[in-house]
Amino acid sequence: EEIDKEIIYLTNKENPNFLLIAHSQLQPEFEEKYFETMKKIYGEKFGCACRFLTRNELITNFQKAIDDVAWADIIYEGGGDTQGMLELWRKTGFDKVLCDAWHNGKVMCGVSAGANCWFKSCSSDSLKIQLNDNSAPMIVLNGLNFIPAFFTPHCNEKGRHTNRMRHMKSSLKKSDTVGIGISNCAALVIVDNEYKLTTSQSADKKFKPYGIKAFWKNGRYHKEYLMNDNKYRNIEKLLRKEG
């Protein structure tokens, strides 16, 4: 709830327009269920006007996609298949629509795949989803590059055969960018040239959400926790390979 409230607050509107684009969901019925859940939160609980843009509408009625994005104050992508989602956006040209929305000050947000997409590159479990195989390896994907960093969601979660933080460490060794890992129940908030970490309480009330900055420099791997005091800091420092 704390993170949802922060998203709404960033619009500077009491009852903003909320657009769900659950394009990381591979089946239409899952898209519908996702929208019903988000409508209960943003519509019924927080008083937002809610719309939904499906994968099929994006392909068959691109003008609706343009109109929905223009209408929205909040554009929210859910979790699922990051690779399939990004391929769909690039194939249809929706990636350019989203870039324009970002430049126009829309609140661009999401969870998991919907957080991966905004960064230069990211750690993804898309193969596990596509193949329905928990042993499938994590992969590196190129995102929309709104933020020039390598992103890892769910960085506190260990897969059956792959540790997300281990994958970020090995991936960054081949990269010139900084890595940012965000745990469950945490969000990285970026406004203009500043950022902060914001968190919500976990269901068990024991886990403490966190964010991590990591990078390789002079053959050494550096890792540090982001400050969690709800204060904005300069994002240029976050994106530099320095402590």
LUMMAR-393510 format. One record per residue (C-alpha): residue number from 1; chain; z, x, y. Coordinates in Angstrom, 2 decimals. Example, Ala and Ser with C-alpha at 12.3 -4.5 7.8 and 13.67 -1.06 7.14 Angstrom:
BEGIN
<atom lumro="1" rodren="A" pz="7.80" px="12.30" py="-4.50"/>
<atom lumro="2" rodren="A" pz="7.14" px="13.67" py="-1.06"/>
//
This chain:
BEGIN
<atom lumro="1" rodren="A" pz="0.00" px="0.00" py="0.00"/>
<atom lumro="2" rodren="A" pz="0.81" px="2.83" py="2.41"/>
<atom lumro="3" rodren="A" pz="-2.67" px="4.32" py="2.01"/>
<atom lumro="4" rodren="A" pz="-4.38" px="0.93" py="2.37"/>
<atom lumro="5" rodren="A" pz="-2.46" px="0.34" py="5.60"/>
<atom lumro="6" rodren="A" pz="-3.55" px="3.76" py="6.88"/>
<atom lumro="7" rodren="A" pz="-7.20" px="2.91" py="6.20"/>
<atom lumro="8" rodren="A" pz="-6.89" px="-0.31" py="8.18"/>
<atom lumro="9" rodren="A" pz="-5.00" px="1.42" py="11.00"/>
<atom lumro="10" rodren="A" pz="-7.84" px="3.93" py="11.43"/>
<atom lumro="11" rodren="A" pz="-10.22" px="1.12" py="12.47"/>
<atom lumro="12" rodren="A" pz="-8.10" px="0.29" py="15.55"/>
<atom lumro="13" rodren="A" pz="-8.54" px="-3.37" py="14.61"/>
<atom lumro="14" rodren="A" pz="-5.98" px="-5.86" py="13.35"/>
<atom lumro="15" rodren="A" pz="-8.41" px="-7.61" py="11.00"/>
<atom lumro="16" rodren="A" pz="-11.32" px="-5.25" py="10.34"/>
<atom lumro="17" rodren="A" pz="-14.39" px="-5.91" py="8.21"/>
<atom lumro="18" rodren="A" pz="-14.08" px="-4.44" py="4.71"/>
<atom lumro="19" rodren="A" pz="-17.15" px="-3.54" py="2.63"/>
<atom lumro="20" rodren="A" pz="-16.82" px="-2.57" py="-1.02"/>
<atom lumro="21" rodren="A" pz="-19.66" px="-0.54" py="-2.56"/>
<atom lumro="22" rodren="A" pz="-18.54" px="-0.09" py="-6.17"/>
<atom lumro="23" rodren="A" pz="-21.72" px="1.78" py="-7.11"/>
<atom lumro="24" rodren="A" pz="-19.86" px="4.18" py="-9.38"/>
<atom lumro="25" rodren="A" pz="-19.35" px="1.25" py="-11.77"/>
<atom lumro="26" rodren="A" pz="-22.13" px="1.19" py="-14.37"/>
<atom lumro="27" rodren="A" pz="-22.01" px="-2.50" py="-15.31"/>
<atom lumro="28" rodren="A" pz="-22.32" px="-5.55" py="-12.98"/>
<atom lumro="29" rodren="A" pz="-19.30" px="-7.31" py="-14.48"/>
<atom lumro="30" rodren="A" pz="-17.13" px="-4.29" py="-13.65"/>
<atom lumro="31" rodren="A" pz="-18.42" px="-4.34" py="-10.07"/>
<atom lumro="32" rodren="A" pz="-17.40" px="-8.00" py="-9.78"/>
<atom lumro="33" rodren="A" pz="-13.92" px="-7.35" py="-11.18"/>
<atom lumro="34" rodren="A" pz="-13.48" px="-4.45" py="-8.77"/>
<atom lumro="35" rodren="A" pz="-14.36" px="-6.66" py="-5.83"/>
<atom lumro="36" rodren="A" pz="-11.96" px="-9.39" py="-6.92"/>
<atom lumro="37" rodren="A" pz="-9.15" px="-6.83" py="-7.03"/>
<atom lumro="38" rodren="A" pz="-9.97" px="-5.29" py="-3.64"/>
<atom lumro="39" rodren="A" pz="-10.42" px="-8.72" py="-2.04"/>
<atom lumro="40" rodren="A" pz="-6.88" px="-9.64" py="-3.07"/>
<atom lumro="41" rodren="A" pz="-5.58" px="-6.51" py="-1.35"/>
<atom lumro="42" rodren="A" pz="-7.70" px="-6.23" py="1.78"/>
<atom lumro="43" rodren="A" pz="-8.57" px="-9.91" py="2.19"/>
<atom lumro="44" rodren="A" pz="-5.62" px="-11.98" py="1.03"/>
<atom lumro="45" rodren="A" pz="-2.85" px="-9.45" py="1.72"/>
<atom lumro="46" rodren="A" pz="-4.09" px="-7.68" py="4.87"/>
<atom lumro="47" rodren="A" pz="-6.38" px="-10.28" py="6.44"/>
<atom lumro="48" rodren="A" pz="-9.68" px="-8.37" py="6.39"/>
<atom lumro="49" rodren="A" pz="-13.05" px="-10.09" py="6.16"/>
<atom lumro="50" rodren="A" pz="-14.53" px="-8.81" py="2.88"/>
<atom lumro="51" rodren="A" pz="-18.07" px="-8.23" py="1.64"/>
<atom lumro="52" rodren="A" pz="-19.50" px="-6.66" py="-1.47"/>
<atom lumro="53" rodren="A" pz="-22.76" px="-4.73" py="-1.92"/>
<atom lumro="54" rodren="A" pz="-23.84" px="-4.44" py="-5.56"/>
<atom lumro="55" rodren="A" pz="-26.01" px="-1.78" py="-7.18"/>
<atom lumro="56" rodren="A" pz="-28.69" px="-4.39" py="-7.84"/>
<atom lumro="57" rodren="A" pz="-28.69" px="-5.56" py="-4.21"/>
<atom lumro="58" rodren="A" pz="-29.04" px="-1.97" py="-3.05"/>
<atom lumro="59" rodren="A" pz="-32.17" px="-1.60" py="-5.20"/>
<atom lumro="60" rodren="A" pz="-33.76" px="-5.01" py="-4.58"/>
<atom lumro="61" rodren="A" pz="-32.62" px="-5.90" py="-1.05"/>
<atom lumro="62" rodren="A" pz="-32.20" px="-2.75" py="1.02"/>
<atom lumro="63" rodren="A" pz="-32.06" px="-4.72" py="4.26"/>
<atom lumro="64" rodren="A" pz="-28.84" px="-6.36" py="3.04"/>
<atom lumro="65" rodren="A" pz="-27.42" px="-2.88" py="2.50"/>
<atom lumro="66" rodren="A" pz="-28.29" px="-1.91" py="6.07"/>
<atom lumro="67" rodren="A" pz="-26.85" px="-5.16" py="7.45"/>
<atom lumro="68" rodren="A" pz="-23.64" px="-4.90" py="5.42"/>
<atom lumro="69" rodren="A" pz="-22.98" px="-1.33" py="6.56"/>
<atom lumro="70" rodren="A" pz="-23.65" px="-2.27" py="10.20"/>
<atom lumro="71" rodren="A" pz="-21.17" px="-5.17" py="9.85"/>
<atom lumro="72" rodren="A" pz="-18.43" px="-3.10" py="8.22"/>
<atom lumro="73" rodren="A" pz="-15.54" px="-1.29" py="9.85"/>
<atom lumro="74" rodren="A" pz="-14.37" px="0.08" py="6.48"/>
<atom lumro="75" rodren="A" pz="-16.76" px="1.30" py="3.78"/>
<atom lumro="76" rodren="A" pz="-14.91" px="1.78" py="0.50"/>
<atom lumro="77" rodren="A" pz="-16.33" px="3.23" py="-2.73"/>
<atom lumro="78" rodren="A" pz="-14.36" px="2.84" py="-5.93"/>
<atom lumro="79" rodren="A" pz="-13.85" px="5.07" py="-8.94"/>
<atom lumro="80" rodren="A" pz="-16.24" px="5.68" py="-11.82"/>
<atom lumro="81" rodren="A" pz="-19.40" px="7.69" py="-12.42"/>
<atom lumro="82" rodren="A" pz="-19.86" px="10.05" py="-9.46"/>
<atom lumro="83" rodren="A" pz="-23.16" px="11.45" py="-10.75"/>
<atom lumro="84" rodren="A" pz="-24.84" px="8.08" py="-11.28"/>
<atom lumro="85" rodren="A" pz="-23.60" px="6.84" py="-7.92"/>
<atom lumro="86" rodren="A" pz="-24.97" px="9.82" py="-5.99"/>
<atom lumro="87" rodren="A" pz="-28.31" px="9.65" py="-7.82"/>
<atom lumro="88" rodren="A" pz="-28.62" px="5.96" py="-6.90"/>
<atom lumro="89" rodren="A" pz="-27.87" px="6.64" py="-3.25"/>
<atom lumro="90" rodren="A" pz="-30.40" px="9.46" py="-2.99"/>
<atom lumro="91" rodren="A" pz="-33.08" px="7.52" py="-4.85"/>
<atom lumro="92" rodren="A" pz="-32.76" px="4.50" py="-2.55"/>
<atom lumro="93" rodren="A" pz="-32.09" px="6.41" py="0.70"/>
<atom lumro="94" rodren="A" pz="-28.64" px="4.85" py="0.99"/>
<atom lumro="95" rodren="A" pz="-27.18" px="8.35" py="1.45"/>
<atom lumro="96" rodren="A" pz="-28.85" px="8.44" py="4.88"/>
<atom lumro="97" rodren="A" pz="-27.43" px="5.01" py="5.77"/>
<atom lumro="98" rodren="A" pz="-23.95" px="6.24" py="4.88"/>
<atom lumro="99" rodren="A" pz="-24.45" px="9.40" py="6.94"/>
<atom lumro="100" rodren="A" pz="-25.40" px="7.30" py="9.97"/>
<atom lumro="101" rodren="A" pz="-22.33" px="5.12" py="9.42"/>
<atom lumro="102" rodren="A" pz="-20.13" px="8.21" py="9.34"/>
<atom lumro="103" rodren="A" pz="-21.63" px="9.49" py="12.59"/>
<atom lumro="104" rodren="A" pz="-21.06" px="6.05" py="14.12"/>
<atom lumro="105" rodren="A" pz="-17.33" px="6.20" py="13.44"/>
<atom lumro="106" rodren="A" pz="-16.99" px="3.90" py="10.44"/>
<atom lumro="107" rodren="A" pz="-13.97" px="4.51" py="8.22"/>
<atom lumro="108" rodren="A" pz="-15.48" px="6.07" py="5.09"/>
<atom lumro="109" rodren="A" pz="-13.07" px="6.08" py="2.18"/>
<atom lumro="110" rodren="A" pz="-12.50" px="5.57" py="-1.50"/>
<atom lumro="111" rodren="A" pz="-10.79" px="6.69" py="-4.65"/>
<atom lumro="112" rodren="A" pz="-11.90" px="9.19" py="-7.31"/>
<atom lumro="113" rodren="A" pz="-15.73" px="9.06" py="-7.24"/>
<atom lumro="114" rodren="A" pz="-15.33" px="7.34" py="-3.88"/>
<atom lumro="115" rodren="A" pz="-13.48" px="10.40" py="-2.59"/>
<atom lumro="116" rodren="A" pz="-15.71" px="12.97" py="-4.32"/>
<atom lumro="117" rodren="A" pz="-18.85" px="11.75" py="-2.59"/>
<atom lumro="118" rodren="A" pz="-17.99" px="12.74" py="0.99"/>
<atom lumro="119" rodren="A" pz="-17.61" px="16.46" py="0.25"/>
<atom lumro="120" rodren="A" pz="-20.11" px="19.30" py="-0.15"/>
<atom lumro="121" rodren="A" pz="-19.33" px="19.52" py="-3.86"/>
<atom lumro="122" rodren="A" pz="-16.81" px="18.11" py="-6.29"/>
<atom lumro="123" rodren="A" pz="-15.31" px="18.20" py="-9.76"/>
<atom lumro="124" rodren="A" pz="-16.45" px="15.23" py="-11.84"/>
<atom lumro="125" rodren="A" pz="-15.82" px="13.71" py="-15.26"/>
<atom lumro="126" rodren="A" pz="-19.13" px="11.79" py="-15.14"/>
<atom lumro="127" rodren="A" pz="-20.24" px="13.12" py="-18.54"/>
<atom lumro="128" rodren="A" pz="-17.11" px="11.70" py="-20.15"/>
<atom lumro="129" rodren="A" pz="-17.94" px="8.29" py="-18.64"/>
<atom lumro="130" rodren="A" pz="-21.66" px="8.37" py="-19.41"/>
<atom lumro="131" rodren="A" pz="-21.22" px="9.61" py="-22.98"/>
<atom lumro="132" rodren="A" pz="-17.97" px="7.73" py="-23.63"/>
<atom lumro="133" rodren="A" pz="-16.60" px="11.03" py="-24.89"/>
<atom lumro="134" rodren="A" pz="-13.26" px="12.38" py="-23.70"/>
<atom lumro="135" rodren="A" pz="-14.18" px="15.85" py="-24.94"/>
<atom lumro="136" rodren="A" pz="-17.18" px="16.10" py="-22.56"/>
<atom lumro="137" rodren="A" pz="-16.72" px="18.91" py="-20.01"/>
<atom lumro="138" rodren="A" pz="-16.06" px="18.52" py="-16.31"/>
<atom lumro="139" rodren="A" pz="-19.10" px="19.26" py="-14.14"/>
<atom lumro="140" rodren="A" pz="-19.75" px="20.31" py="-10.54"/>
<atom lumro="141" rodren="A" pz="-21.79" px="17.89" py="-8.42"/>
<atom lumro="142" rodren="A" pz="-23.25" px="18.16" py="-4.92"/>
<atom lumro="143" rodren="A" pz="-21.92" px="15.42" py="-2.63"/>
<atom lumro="144" rodren="A" pz="-23.02" px="14.14" py="0.78"/>
<atom lumro="145" rodren="A" pz="-21.51" px="17.20" py="2.54"/>
<atom lumro="146" rodren="A" pz="-19.75" px="15.32" py="5.34"/>
<atom lumro="147" rodren="A" pz="-16.90" px="17.77" py="4.72"/>
<atom lumro="148" rodren="A" pz="-17.90" px="21.33" py="3.70"/>
<atom lumro="149" rodren="A" pz="-15.40" px="21.80" py="0.88"/>
<atom lumro="150" rodren="A" pz="-15.08" px="21.46" py="-2.90"/>
<atom lumro="151" rodren="A" pz="-13.03" px="18.39" py="-3.82"/>
<atom lumro="152" rodren="A" pz="-10.97" px="17.58" py="-6.92"/>
<atom lumro="153" rodren="A" pz="-9.38" px="14.12" py="-7.28"/>
<atom lumro="154" rodren="A" pz="-6.53" px="13.32" py="-9.71"/>
<atom lumro="155" rodren="A" pz="-5.57" px="17.00" py="-9.63"/>
<atom lumro="156" rodren="A" pz="-2.23" px="16.21" py="-11.29"/>
<atom lumro="157" rodren="A" pz="-3.92" px="14.69" py="-14.34"/>
<atom lumro="158" rodren="A" pz="-4.66" px="16.73" py="-17.45"/>
<atom lumro="159" rodren="A" pz="-7.59" px="15.53" py="-19.52"/>
<atom lumro="160" rodren="A" pz="-7.51" px="15.74" py="-23.29"/>
<atom lumro="161" rodren="A" pz="-9.46" px="19.00" py="-23.26"/>
<atom lumro="162" rodren="A" pz="-9.90" px="19.89" py="-19.60"/>
<atom lumro="163" rodren="A" pz="-7.40" px="20.64" py="-16.87"/>
<atom lumro="164" rodren="A" pz="-8.77" px="19.59" py="-13.49"/>
<atom lumro="165" rodren="A" pz="-7.06" px="22.44" py="-11.64"/>
<atom lumro="166" rodren="A" pz="-8.44" px="24.95" py="-14.13"/>
<atom lumro="167" rodren="A" pz="-11.91" px="23.56" py="-13.55"/>
<atom lumro="168" rodren="A" pz="-11.48" px="23.82" py="-9.77"/>
<atom lumro="169" rodren="A" pz="-10.33" px="27.44" py="-10.10"/>
<atom lumro="170" rodren="A" pz="-13.30" px="28.47" py="-12.21"/>
<atom lumro="171" rodren="A" pz="-15.78" px="26.52" py="-10.06"/>
<atom lumro="172" rodren="A" pz="-14.52" px="28.03" py="-6.81"/>
<atom lumro="173" rodren="A" pz="-15.07" px="31.53" py="-8.16"/>
<atom lumro="174" rodren="A" pz="-18.81" px="30.87" py="-7.83"/>
<atom lumro="175" rodren="A" pz="-18.51" px="29.12" py="-4.46"/>
<atom lumro="176" rodren="A" pz="-18.18" px="30.20" py="-0.84"/>
<atom lumro="177" rodren="A" pz="-16.15" px="27.10" py="0.05"/>
<atom lumro="178" rodren="A" pz="-12.48" px="26.17" py="0.02"/>
<atom lumro="179" rodren="A" pz="-11.24" px="23.79" py="-2.64"/>
<atom lumro="180" rodren="A" pz="-9.10" px="20.74" py="-1.91"/>
<atom lumro="181" rodren="A" pz="-7.20" px="19.03" py="-4.70"/>
<atom lumro="182" rodren="A" pz="-5.52" px="15.68" py="-4.14"/>
<atom lumro="183" rodren="A" pz="-3.09" px="14.11" py="-6.62"/>
<atom lumro="184" rodren="A" pz="-2.81" px="10.45" py="-7.45"/>
<atom lumro="185" rodren="A" pz="-0.95" px="8.44" py="-4.78"/>
<atom lumro="186" rodren="A" pz="-2.16" px="10.81" py="-2.04"/>
<atom lumro="187" rodren="A" pz="-5.05" px="10.82" py="0.42"/>
<atom lumro="188" rodren="A" pz="-6.62" px="13.32" py="2.77"/>
<atom lumro="189" rodren="A" pz="-7.13" px="11.70" py="6.18"/>
<atom lumro="190" rodren="A" pz="-9.76" px="13.31" py="8.42"/>
<atom lumro="191" rodren="A" pz="-10.30" px="12.17" py="12.02"/>
<atom lumro="192" rodren="A" pz="-12.71" px="14.19" py="14.16"/>
<atom lumro="193" rodren="A" pz="-11.55" px="17.82" py="13.86"/>
<atom lumro="194" rodren="A" pz="-8.09" px="17.09" py="12.48"/>
<atom lumro="195" rodren="A" pz="-6.61" px="16.18" py="9.10"/>
<atom lumro="196" rodren="A" pz="-3.35" px="15.17" py="7.50"/>
<atom lumro="197" rodren="A" pz="-2.03" px="14.29" py="4.07"/>
<atom lumro="198" rodren="A" pz="-0.72" px="10.78" py="3.59"/>
<atom lumro="199" rodren="A" pz="0.99" px="9.50" py="0.45"/>
<atom lumro="200" rodren="A" pz="2.24" px="6.35" py="-1.21"/>
<atom lumro="201" rodren="A" pz="5.09" px="5.86" py="-3.66"/>
<atom lumro="202" rodren="A" pz="4.17" px="6.23" py="-7.32"/>
<atom lumro="203" rodren="A" pz="4.81" px="3.39" py="-9.74"/>
<atom lumro="204" rodren="A" pz="7.59" px="5.26" py="-11.53"/>
<atom lumro="205" rodren="A" pz="9.08" px="6.42" py="-8.19"/>
<atom lumro="206" rodren="A" pz="9.61" px="9.90" py="-9.68"/>
<atom lumro="207" rodren="A" pz="6.26" px="11.62" py="-9.19"/>
<atom lumro="208" rodren="A" pz="5.82" px="13.26" py="-5.79"/>
<atom lumro="209" rodren="A" pz="2.19" px="13.09" py="-4.57"/>
<atom lumro="210" rodren="A" pz="0.66" px="16.25" py="-3.13"/>
<atom lumro="211" rodren="A" pz="-2.44" px="18.04" py="-1.90"/>
<atom lumro="212" rodren="A" pz="-3.59" px="21.60" py="-2.59"/>
<atom lumro="213" rodren="A" pz="-5.85" px="24.08" py="-0.82"/>
<atom lumro="214" rodren="A" pz="-7.37" px="26.83" py="-2.99"/>
<atom lumro="215" rodren="A" pz="-9.95" px="29.59" py="-2.65"/>
<atom lumro="216" rodren="A" pz="-11.02" px="32.99" py="-3.95"/>
<atom lumro="217" rodren="A" pz="-10.89" px="35.98" py="-1.60"/>
<atom lumro="218" rodren="A" pz="-11.28" px="39.68" py="-2.40"/>
<atom lumro="219" rodren="A" pz="-11.11" px="38.96" py="-6.12"/>
<atom lumro="220" rodren="A" pz="-7.84" px="37.00" py="-5.90"/>
<atom lumro="221" rodren="A" pz="-7.23" px="33.28" py="-6.30"/>
<atom lumro="222" rodren="A" pz="-5.11" px="31.73" py="-3.54"/>
<atom lumro="223" rodren="A" pz="-3.43" px="28.33" py="-3.79"/>
<atom lumro="224" rodren="A" pz="-1.07" px="26.55" py="-1.42"/>
<atom lumro="225" rodren="A" pz="0.32" px="23.05" py="-1.00"/>
<atom lumro="226" rodren="A" pz="-0.69" px="21.02" py="2.04"/>
<atom lumro="227" rodren="A" pz="2.06" px="20.03" py="4.41"/>
<atom lumro="228" rodren="A" pz="3.20" px="16.47" py="3.81"/>
<atom lumro="229" rodren="A" pz="4.84" px="15.58" py="7.10"/>
<atom lumro="230" rodren="A" pz="2.22" px="13.06" py="8.35"/>
<atom lumro="231" rodren="A" pz="1.20" px="15.41" py="11.18"/>
<atom lumro="232" rodren="A" pz="-2.42" px="16.09" py="12.09"/>
<atom lumro="233" rodren="A" pz="-3.63" px="19.70" py="11.91"/>
<atom lumro="234" rodren="A" pz="-6.87" px="21.48" py="12.77"/>
<atom lumro="235" rodren="A" pz="-9.40" px="21.02" py="10.00"/>
<atom lumro="236" rodren="A" pz="-11.24" px="24.26" py="10.76"/>
<atom lumro="237" rodren="A" pz="-8.22" px="26.21" py="9.54"/>
<atom lumro="238" rodren="A" pz="-8.07" px="24.08" py="6.39"/>
<atom lumro="239" rodren="A" pz="-11.69" px="24.93" py="5.61"/>
<atom lumro="240" rodren="A" pz="-11.32" px="28.67" py="6.17"/>
<atom lumro="241" rodren="A" pz="-10.42" px="31.11" py="3.42"/>
<atom lumro="242" rodren="A" pz="-7.04" px="31.98" py="4.86"/>
<atom lumro="243" rodren="A" pz="-3.46" px="30.93" py="4.31"/>
//
